[in-house]
Amino acid sequence: MERAWRGFAIIYASKKEIAERLCEEIKKRETPCSLFSYKEANFKNIWKCYDGIIFAMALSGAVRTICKYAQSKDKDPPVLAIDDEGKFVIPILGAHWGANEYAEEIAKLLGSIPVITTASELSNVTSVEEFARLVNCKILNVENVVKVTSALLRGEEVCVKGLKKLPNVKGKYKIGDNCKYFIVVGEEDREEADNVVYLKPLKLSIGVGSKIEADEKTIEEAILFALNKINADISQVEVISSVREKVGKVAERLGVKFRLISLEEVNSFNDECLSPQSQKLKELGIKNVAEACALISAGKNAKLILRKIPYKGEVTVSIASIGE
Amino acid sequence: MERAWRGFAIIYASKKEIAERLCEEIKKRETPCSLFSYKEANFKNIWKCYDGIIFAMALSGAVRTICKYAQSKDKDPPVLAIDDEGKFVIPILGAHWGANEYAEEIAKLLGSIPVITTASELSNVTSVEEFARLVNCKILNVENVVKVTSALLRGEEVCVKGLKKLPNVKGKYKIGDNCKYFIVVGEEDREEADNVVYLKPLKLSIGVGSKIEADEKTIEEAILFALNKINADISQVEVISSVREKVGKVAERLGVKFRLISLEEVNSFNDECLSPQSQKLKELGIKNVAEACALISAGKNAKLILRKIPYKGEVTVSIASIGE
């Protein structure tokens, strides 16, 4: 579940216990998790904003809800169900797109049975879309994606150019240039070839929330920790934002532009992908600073890449891509 | 699964083995079963014509198909999935309307794990609609059904009048008249009370297919076996039909009108609920005699009640209700 940068949404119906327990376990593994009661959940947003959806309820209820929001294999996030007693973890949609792996991991966390129903011999490769996401890139010529993913499914090699190392992927991706199919990252000149997918690195906006007592060293560590989590480095970051001036000093040291954002701006900001406020933040009357800052500075067409993750209990960091 | 008089439809995708094995096991238990390949299945008809649907394939494929055809809790038949290896049997829709029970039974047949995800403490009662079906009756005042089913769900008693014995049901149904809620069978005069559901016994049409060598005794046994299966007796039967004149003699002995139907009539007859032809029947160029005969004589608005069941390998019997 380490790839679920935008985290898991767990929706519970009648019983909250297993959902809460699972959400805590997921967070312990430095993966974001939000808990929703079925009645209050905005499924349209959840579908769009999370990398995994887990229904903690009877399968039939989960399926009837899925039927209202599911679109297609290539658009839906992995969706799973877990019963109230935590006996079964069931991948429902996206078995080969993460749901089976999530089910195996969750089953280990809770001591459940993973209900894997897909044939194990089926080839399981990282799609080109997922590859692009894992290296924080935009696909420039989507029309070639199916062709290259199909090559991977057939077991053919795909050469990656413009990256020093590969992210953790499945399928015959390799760094090199003796292949029939290619993924080319960050090249300005594009050839008119249908065996090449061109990727353009996204520019990133980092939002930081921190307690007053957090020192600069911890803040810097938190930023680098977050970047490392999404396989990116500081050179891709265009702006770091926060409501704390102290973060500005860290940004300066990292050689990145800083933007100070007011609490009022944070509190009046709205985005469909913002994490629900924790009870504590609700009581304090403040929204999620990290996500709001990342998204505000990323401007129009910003997209959440990393839902806020905590660092040492003092800092939270979120990352968004800058819209074009 | 003894109540699935209209049988199970098993739909297989890539692998046929487990579907075939399960269908054979179901038939051994005198419950009808039809096998469909995913590509050839007419899901609209299957949804309408079978008492249980089993997808023998990965859950995600089953769910995406379900999403296209599912309507609502009270309209959909129980739907289950079983993986290609027969490891899991998963009730998807209608958990409390038969799917959980079916899953437990199928799991025993195949040595699978039944993936029950509903809370076991949830009250599980036979709905008034299902009660009406089990006693082969039509509901005359549907507007009171919810009220009486709700009473059962609350654990209240419902008195049944006009039946000598109850079918196998769950919930506090009883023969008697000291209740707050009632189900009244076969009474002409109806009171304007909202605590009573009135049922009218359906008139039945029996269709018989038989090998030439089947004797009258076997044919009679087969007819009584079929009636017993659906908790009905011969007094409800208005007509018995067949392409064999010998069946007419049995009908006469049973005191029921007989209708001789020609093979041409059978072969030119069409109904969305007819079982798919077996390979053998296809080769012989004849349709399912029993179902066709039952439905032809039941006239317009006929409804299949009992999908054809074989008796001693020589006779098949099907029962339809006569339209009004």
Interface residues (C-beta under 8 A of the other chain):
Chain A: S14 K15 M57 A58 L59 S60 V63 R64 I66 C67 A70 K73 A81 D83 D84 K87 F88 I90 P91 I92 L93 G94 A95 A99 I113 V115 I116 T117 T118 A119
Chain B: S14 K15 M57 A58 L59 S60 V63 R64 I66 C67 A70 K73 A81 D83 D84 K87 F88 I90 P91 I92 L93 G94 A95 A99 I113 V115 I116 T117 T118 A119
